[in-house]
Amino acid sequence: MLVSSLFSVIGSGIAMGLGSIGSAVGEGMIAMSAVDSLGRQPKASPKILRIMIIAQAVTETAAIFALVISLLLLFQAGTDSLFKGVTYLSAGLAIGLGTIGAGLGAGLPGAAAMKGIGKQPKNSDVLTVHMIIGQAVTQTSTIFALTVSLILIMLAPDGGLLKMAACLGAGLAMGFGAVGPGIGDGLVARFANLGVARDPRNMGLLTRTMIIGQAITETTDIYAMVVSLILIFVI
C-alpha cells in the first residue's frame, strides 16, 4: 500500500473526528437553551424552533468544512511519497483542530439568542439577525484552517525531512491557532446577543462593538495563518 495513502486515511479520520466535536457541542448548547425557553414560553414554540434550526445550521458549517477535507483526503491516491503523506496528515490536523473553536463559538450566540427569545419573544426577528452576524464571524477561523488544509493537500512544494517537519508544524500552528479565536468570537457575540435581548434599541451600537471586538480577536488567527504559510513555502 502507498505510504501517502496510509497517511491520507489517518488524516481523513482526524479531520472528521476532531471536526465534529465543536459543532456537536455548539448545537447541543443551542438546543439546550431552546428547550429551556420553550418551558418559559410554550406559545412561542414556532419561533423558537425555527430560530433553533437556523442557529444549528450555521454552527454545522465548521463540521461541513471538516467533512469536505476528510472526503478529499480519502481519495488522495498520489505516489508512494512519504512527503505527500505527511502533508495529508497535516491537512487533517489543521482542519480538525481548526473547527473546534468555531463550532463551540457559534453555539454561544445561538444559545444566547434562544435565551433572549424565551424572555422576549417579540424581539425574535432582531435577535435572529444579530445572532447570524455573530455566528458568521466565528467561522472565520475555520475558513483560515480550510485554506491552509487545501494548500497542504494541493500546493505544498516537495522537500526532505525539514520540509516535512515544516508542513506538520504548519498544520499544528493553524489548527491550534484557530481554537482560541473561534471561542473568543463566540463569547463576544454571546454577550452582544444578551444585550440586544435586554434592549433591542441598542442593536446598532452592540453590533458595531461586537464586530470590532471580533475583528481584534481574529488577529491571532491571522498570525497562525501567516506562520503556517511561511512554514509551507519558505522553510
MARVEX-620944 format. One record per residue (C-alpha): residue number from 1; chain; x, y, z. Coordinates in nm, 2 decimals. Layout:
// residues N
[NUM, 'A', [X, Y, Z]]
...
END
This chain:
// residues 235
[1, 'A', [0.00, 0.00, 0.00]]
[2, 'A', [0.12, 0.35, -0.08]]
[3, 'A', [0.27, 0.54, 0.21]]
[4, 'A', [0.08, 0.85, 0.11]]
[5, 'A', [-0.25, 0.66, 0.12]]
[6, 'A', [-0.18, 0.54, 0.48]]
[7, 'A', [-0.13, 0.89, 0.60]]
[8, 'A', [-0.42, 1.03, 0.40]]
[9, 'A', [-0.68, 0.79, 0.56]]
[10, 'A', [-0.54, 0.87, 0.90]]
[11, 'A', [-0.56, 1.24, 0.82]]
[12, 'A', [-0.92, 1.19, 0.70]]
[13, 'A', [-1.02, 1.03, 1.03]]
[14, 'A', [-0.85, 1.30, 1.23]]
[15, 'A', [-1.02, 1.58, 1.02]]
[16, 'A', [-1.37, 1.44, 1.08]]
[17, 'A', [-1.32, 1.31, 1.43]]
[18, 'A', [-1.19, 1.63, 1.57]]
[19, 'A', [-1.40, 1.84, 1.33]]
[20, 'A', [-1.73, 1.71, 1.47]]
[21, 'A', [-1.65, 1.80, 1.83]]
[22, 'A', [-1.70, 2.17, 1.83]]
[23, 'A', [-2.01, 2.18, 1.61]]
[24, 'A', [-2.18, 1.90, 1.81]]
[25, 'A', [-2.13, 2.07, 2.14]]
[26, 'A', [-2.23, 2.41, 2.00]]
[27, 'A', [-2.55, 2.27, 1.85]]
[28, 'A', [-2.62, 2.10, 2.19]]
[29, 'A', [-2.59, 2.43, 2.37]]
[30, 'A', [-2.84, 2.59, 2.13]]
[31, 'A', [-3.09, 2.30, 2.17]]
[32, 'A', [-3.05, 2.31, 2.55]]
[33, 'A', [-3.12, 2.68, 2.56]]
[34, 'A', [-3.42, 2.64, 2.32]]
[35, 'A', [-3.57, 2.37, 2.54]]
[36, 'A', [-3.54, 2.59, 2.84]]
[37, 'A', [-3.70, 2.88, 2.65]]
[38, 'A', [-3.99, 2.65, 2.54]]
[39, 'A', [-4.05, 2.58, 2.91]]
[40, 'A', [-4.09, 2.95, 2.97]]
[41, 'A', [-4.27, 3.05, 2.65]]
[42, 'A', [-4.46, 2.74, 2.51]]
[43, 'A', [-4.68, 2.97, 2.29]]
[44, 'A', [-4.37, 3.09, 2.11]]
[45, 'A', [-4.26, 2.74, 2.01]]
[46, 'A', [-4.28, 2.80, 1.63]]
[47, 'A', [-4.04, 3.10, 1.66]]
[48, 'A', [-3.81, 2.92, 1.90]]
[49, 'A', [-3.79, 2.60, 1.69]]
[50, 'A', [-3.74, 2.79, 1.36]]
[51, 'A', [-3.45, 3.00, 1.50]]
[52, 'A', [-3.30, 2.70, 1.68]]
[53, 'A', [-3.27, 2.52, 1.34]]
[54, 'A', [-3.12, 2.83, 1.18]]
[55, 'A', [-2.86, 2.86, 1.46]]
[56, 'A', [-2.77, 2.49, 1.45]]
[57, 'A', [-2.74, 2.51, 1.07]]
[58, 'A', [-2.48, 2.79, 1.09]]
[59, 'A', [-2.30, 2.61, 1.37]]
[60, 'A', [-2.28, 2.30, 1.15]]
[61, 'A', [-2.07, 2.49, 0.89]]
[62, 'A', [-1.75, 2.41, 1.07]]
[63, 'A', [-1.82, 2.03, 1.06]]
[64, 'A', [-1.91, 2.05, 0.69]]
[65, 'A', [-1.57, 2.21, 0.62]]
[66, 'A', [-1.41, 1.93, 0.81]]
[67, 'A', [-1.62, 1.68, 0.61]]
[68, 'A', [-1.50, 1.83, 0.28]]
[69, 'A', [-1.14, 1.79, 0.37]]
[70, 'A', [-1.20, 1.44, 0.52]]
[71, 'A', [-1.36, 1.32, 0.19]]
[72, 'A', [-1.09, 1.49, -0.01]]
[73, 'A', [-0.82, 1.31, 0.18]]
[74, 'A', [-0.99, 0.97, 0.14]]
[75, 'A', [-0.95, 1.00, -0.24]]
[76, 'A', [-0.59, 1.11, -0.25]]
[77, 'A', [-0.41, 0.83, -0.43]]
[78, 'A', [-0.08, 1.01, -0.53]]
[79, 'A', [0.25, 0.84, -0.54]]
[80, 'A', [0.44, 0.64, -0.29]]
[81, 'A', [0.57, 0.96, -0.12]]
[82, 'A', [0.63, 1.00, 0.25]]
[83, 'A', [0.63, 1.38, 0.20]]
[84, 'A', [0.28, 1.38, 0.05]]
[85, 'A', [0.16, 1.15, 0.33]]
[86, 'A', [0.29, 1.40, 0.59]]
[87, 'A', [0.11, 1.69, 0.41]]
[88, 'A', [-0.21, 1.49, 0.41]]
[89, 'A', [-0.18, 1.42, 0.78]]
[90, 'A', [-0.10, 1.79, 0.84]]
[91, 'A', [-0.41, 1.90, 0.65]]
[92, 'A', [-0.63, 1.67, 0.86]]
[93, 'A', [-0.48, 1.82, 1.18]]
[94, 'A', [-0.53, 2.18, 1.06]]
[95, 'A', [-0.90, 2.14, 0.98]]
[96, 'A', [-0.98, 1.90, 1.26]]
[97, 'A', [-0.83, 2.12, 1.53]]
[98, 'A', [-0.93, 2.44, 1.35]]
[99, 'A', [-1.30, 2.37, 1.36]]
[100, 'A', [-1.33, 2.30, 1.73]]
[101, 'A', [-1.32, 2.67, 1.84]]
[102, 'A', [-1.56, 2.78, 1.56]]
[103, 'A', [-1.81, 2.52, 1.64]]
[104, 'A', [-1.81, 2.60, 2.01]]
[105, 'A', [-1.81, 2.97, 1.94]]
[106, 'A', [-2.10, 2.96, 1.70]]
[107, 'A', [-2.30, 2.78, 1.97]]
[108, 'A', [-2.26, 3.06, 2.22]]
[109, 'A', [-2.45, 3.34, 2.04]]
[110, 'A', [-2.71, 3.08, 1.93]]
[111, 'A', [-2.78, 2.98, 2.29]]
[112, 'A', [-2.79, 3.34, 2.39]]
[113, 'A', [-3.05, 3.42, 2.12]]
[114, 'A', [-3.26, 3.13, 2.24]]
[115, 'A', [-3.24, 3.26, 2.60]]
[116, 'A', [-3.34, 3.61, 2.48]]
[117, 'A', [-3.64, 3.49, 2.28]]
[118, 'A', [-3.75, 3.29, 2.58]]
[119, 'A', [-3.78, 3.61, 2.78]]
[120, 'A', [-3.89, 3.84, 2.50]]
[121, 'A', [-4.05, 3.65, 2.20]]
[122, 'A', [-4.14, 3.98, 2.03]]
[123, 'A', [-3.77, 4.05, 1.98]]
[124, 'A', [-3.71, 3.73, 1.78]]
[125, 'A', [-3.65, 3.89, 1.44]]
[126, 'A', [-3.39, 4.13, 1.57]]
[127, 'A', [-3.22, 3.86, 1.77]]
[128, 'A', [-3.21, 3.63, 1.48]]
[129, 'A', [-3.03, 3.88, 1.25]]
[130, 'A', [-2.78, 3.97, 1.53]]
[131, 'A', [-2.72, 3.61, 1.61]]
[132, 'A', [-2.64, 3.52, 1.24]]
[133, 'A', [-2.39, 3.81, 1.21]]
[134, 'A', [-2.21, 3.70, 1.53]]
[135, 'A', [-2.21, 3.33, 1.43]]
[136, 'A', [-2.08, 3.41, 1.08]]
[137, 'A', [-1.78, 3.59, 1.21]]
[138, 'A', [-1.69, 3.29, 1.43]]
[139, 'A', [-1.65, 3.08, 1.12]]
[140, 'A', [-1.35, 3.30, 1.00]]
[141, 'A', [-1.10, 3.08, 1.19]]
[142, 'A', [-1.24, 2.77, 1.01]]
[143, 'A', [-1.21, 2.93, 0.67]]
[144, 'A', [-0.84, 3.00, 0.75]]
[145, 'A', [-0.79, 2.64, 0.86]]
[146, 'A', [-0.97, 2.52, 0.54]]
[147, 'A', [-0.74, 2.74, 0.33]]
[148, 'A', [-0.43, 2.60, 0.49]]
[149, 'A', [-0.56, 2.24, 0.46]]
[150, 'A', [-0.62, 2.28, 0.09]]
[151, 'A', [-0.28, 2.44, 0.04]]
[152, 'A', [-0.12, 2.15, 0.22]]
[153, 'A', [-0.30, 1.89, 0.00]]
[154, 'A', [-0.26, 2.06, -0.33]]
[155, 'A', [0.02, 2.32, -0.34]]
[156, 'A', [0.28, 2.23, -0.08]]
[157, 'A', [0.62, 2.21, -0.26]]
[158, 'A', [0.81, 1.88, -0.22]]
[159, 'A', [1.11, 1.85, 0.00]]
[160, 'A', [1.31, 1.65, 0.25]]
[161, 'A', [1.28, 1.58, 0.62]]
[162, 'A', [1.29, 1.95, 0.72]]
[163, 'A', [1.02, 2.03, 0.48]]
[164, 'A', [0.80, 1.75, 0.62]]
[165, 'A', [0.85, 1.88, 0.97]]
[166, 'A', [0.77, 2.23, 0.85]]
[167, 'A', [0.44, 2.12, 0.69]]
[168, 'A', [0.34, 1.93, 1.00]]
[169, 'A', [0.42, 2.24, 1.20]]
[170, 'A', [0.20, 2.44, 0.97]]
[171, 'A', [-0.09, 2.21, 1.02]]
[172, 'A', [-0.05, 2.23, 1.40]]
[173, 'A', [0.00, 2.61, 1.40]]
[174, 'A', [-0.31, 2.67, 1.21]]
[175, 'A', [-0.52, 2.41, 1.39]]
[176, 'A', [-0.43, 2.51, 1.74]]
[177, 'A', [-0.42, 2.88, 1.64]]
[178, 'A', [-0.78, 2.87, 1.53]]
[179, 'A', [-0.92, 2.73, 1.85]]
[180, 'A', [-0.89, 3.05, 2.07]]
[181, 'A', [-1.03, 3.30, 1.81]]
[182, 'A', [-1.33, 3.08, 1.74]]
[183, 'A', [-1.43, 3.06, 2.10]]
[184, 'A', [-1.33, 3.43, 2.17]]
[185, 'A', [-1.55, 3.55, 1.88]]
[186, 'A', [-1.84, 3.34, 2.02]]
[187, 'A', [-1.81, 3.49, 2.37]]
[188, 'A', [-1.82, 3.84, 2.22]]
[189, 'A', [-2.13, 3.75, 2.01]]
[190, 'A', [-2.30, 3.58, 2.31]]
[191, 'A', [-2.29, 3.88, 2.53]]
[192, 'A', [-2.38, 4.11, 2.25]]
[193, 'A', [-2.69, 3.90, 2.18]]
[194, 'A', [-2.78, 3.91, 2.55]]
[195, 'A', [-2.75, 4.29, 2.53]]
[196, 'A', [-2.99, 4.31, 2.23]]
[197, 'A', [-3.23, 4.08, 2.41]]
[198, 'A', [-3.24, 4.33, 2.70]]
[199, 'A', [-3.29, 4.63, 2.48]]
[200, 'A', [-3.32, 4.60, 2.10]]
[201, 'A', [-3.28, 4.97, 2.06]]
[202, 'A', [-2.91, 4.93, 2.13]]
[203, 'A', [-2.87, 4.68, 1.85]]
[204, 'A', [-2.67, 4.92, 1.62]]
[205, 'A', [-2.42, 5.01, 1.90]]
[206, 'A', [-2.39, 4.65, 2.01]]
[207, 'A', [-2.34, 4.52, 1.66]]
[208, 'A', [-2.06, 4.77, 1.58]]
[209, 'A', [-1.88, 4.69, 1.91]]
[210, 'A', [-1.92, 4.32, 1.86]]
[211, 'A', [-1.77, 4.33, 1.51]]
[212, 'A', [-1.48, 4.54, 1.62]]
[213, 'A', [-1.42, 4.31, 1.92]]
[214, 'A', [-1.44, 4.00, 1.70]]
[215, 'A', [-1.20, 4.15, 1.44]]
[216, 'A', [-0.94, 4.22, 1.70]]
[217, 'A', [-0.99, 3.87, 1.84]]
[218, 'A', [-0.92, 3.73, 1.50]]
[219, 'A', [-0.57, 3.88, 1.48]]
[220, 'A', [-0.41, 3.58, 1.65]]
[221, 'A', [-0.58, 3.36, 1.39]]
[222, 'A', [-0.41, 3.57, 1.12]]
[223, 'A', [-0.07, 3.53, 1.29]]
[224, 'A', [-0.12, 3.15, 1.29]]
[225, 'A', [-0.20, 3.15, 0.92]]
[226, 'A', [0.10, 3.37, 0.83]]
[227, 'A', [0.33, 3.14, 1.02]]
[228, 'A', [0.17, 2.83, 0.85]]
[229, 'A', [0.23, 2.98, 0.51]]
[230, 'A', [0.59, 3.07, 0.59]]
[231, 'A', [0.65, 2.71, 0.71]]
[232, 'A', [0.49, 2.57, 0.39]]
[233, 'A', [0.65, 2.79, 0.13]]
[234, 'A', [0.97, 2.94, 0.29]]
[235, 'A', [1.12, 2.69, 0.52]]
END
